[in-house]
Amino acid sequence: MALFIREQDVQKVITMDMTIAAVEEAMKEHTLGAAYNTPRERTRIRKGALHILQGAVESHGVFGYKAYTSTKEGNRFLVYLYNVERGNLEAIIEANYMGMMRTGAANGVAARWMSRQDSSVVGLFGAGWQANGQIEALCRVRPIKKAKVMDLNKERLATFCRSNEEKLGIEVTPAATADEAVIGSDIVTTVTTSPAPLFSHNLVGPGLHINAAGSNALIRTELDERTLLKAHIIAVDSRDVAAKECGDLLPLLEKGRIHWNEIPELGDIIAGRVPGREQPDQITIFESHGMGIQDLAIGARVLAAAREKGLGTEVPIGA
């Protein structure tokens, strides 16, 4: 029978270190041909949308998919894990919290391989649900001492800064302007739904690493074109995914100002096929969109931990 794992059980077993390790492994295996990813497909109607990410991670013996819906009530996430040998359904996992952790972990992995090792100050755009995973992941891979956070919702921003300062033991302060968030930061992370660039290229100085996590549609643009053109390295999680939905990159690619052969996947850097950061003063950018194999690799670890702790509910399907 399949194991149904609810959100509260996921939160009892998942950790950011576990999530970072899973994402890093999945990205490397994708590059080496041991994990297989199918770009996200979306079915849209007037009342909402269905989104599906699928793939296979052979090292964990699973294939499957994440399906989530977007309606006026919000988003609902489920991950389905199947055994690659028998084809049976092994788990259904509620994946809202897991997805937040995964999105943060992906940018944490990028920072590990692309930012300066001494990076200690973060500029963060967005203080919503997803931002919690972003700041925690960066603290796991770099000696972060301070985060400056910008968000239009001042009440939410104050709550976010207070809770993360207590949780992570670092200084977390509101940033009144984009200038304040970017200037003096070693890493800048954007996790918004903005239709226009969040800050000017004039603020981007030597040595900065940028994680851009929100531009997953043509109507969303977090970085201006001149910021992208200043970068020594732009990496993506998957060229196939980015080619379908990266609102930051696609206009420049269409204009021929950058080309796909100049853009490595993060797995290429992890596997040593292309260099990451080579000099302290280089400007580096990671465009993050999400891959099904990331969810599957994390889900496999969550399933194993849930079984070990006796969590979850068996359901009479998938035998």
Secondary structure, DSSP 8 states (H G I E B T S, - for coil): -EEEE-HHHHHHH--HHHHHHHHHHHHHHHHHTSEEEEEEEEEEETTEEEEEEEEEEGGGTEEEEEEEEEETTEEEEEEEEEETTT--EEEEEE-HHHHHHHHHHHHHHHHHHHS-TT--EEEEE--SHHHHHHHHHHHHHS---EEEEE-S-HHHHHHHHHHHHHHH-SEEEE-SSHHHHHTT-SEEEE----SS-SS-GGG--TT-EEEE-S--STT---S-HHHHHH-SEEEES-HHHHHHH-TTTHHHHHHTSS-GGG--BHHHHHTTSS----STT--EEEE----HHHHHHHHHHHHHHHHHHT-SEEES---
